[in-house]
Amino acid sequence: MVKEQNQNVDKYDIPVWRKYTLSVQKAAKYFHIGDKKLRKLIDENPDAEFILWNGSRPQIKRRVFEQYVDEKLSAI
């Protein structure tokens, strides 16, 4: 029974580079930036396209944030 449950969990495990949204912690790890910096970006741009709000928790849209980093932050 336990083995079946573990197989079901692995069956739906999606690699980070294929996920549509990432938590702040996972996005910070994926983009190699600090989570404090990422939270600061969220606080400064609460209506940004790269943020999907899940209640009061922000989720980072991976592809949109990649474009944001390429366009906005590469000039800094």
Rosetta blueprint (number, residue, H / E / L):
1 M L
2 V H
3 K H
4 E H
5 Q H
6 N H
7 Q H
8 N H
9 V H
10 D H
11 K H
12 Y L
13 D L
14 I L
15 P L
16 V H
17 W H
18 R H
19 K L
20 Y L
21 T E
22 L E
23 S L
24 V H
25 Q H
26 K H
27 A H
28 A H
29 K H
30 Y H
31 F H
32 H L
33 I L
34 G L
35 D H
36 K H
37 K H
38 L H
39 R H
40 K H
41 L H
42 I H
43 D H
44 E H
45 N L
46 P L
47 D L
48 A L
49 E L
50 F L
51 I E
52 L E
53 W E
54 N E
55 G L
56 S L
57 R E
58 P E
59 Q E
60 I E
61 K E
62 R H
63 R H
64 V H
65 F H
66 E H
67 Q H
68 Y H
69 V H
70 D H
71 E H
72 K H
73 L H
74 S L
75 A L
76 I L
